[in-house]
């Protein structure tokens, strides 16, 4: 059996969440442009990692 997985890495450093006091509204700004993303694909068979591939994009 071969297990294949894809894991993305974003260079976006803004958080999708925020914190404020209970009952108050949270206001913040975040960049509207997309950042670079690296996707890593690899396979695992019998405890050995092989076929690594890295590509840029979504």
Secondary structure as UniProt FT lines:
FT   STRAND          2..10
FT   TURN            22..23
FT   STRAND          37..45
FT   TURN            46..47
FT   STRAND          48..56
//
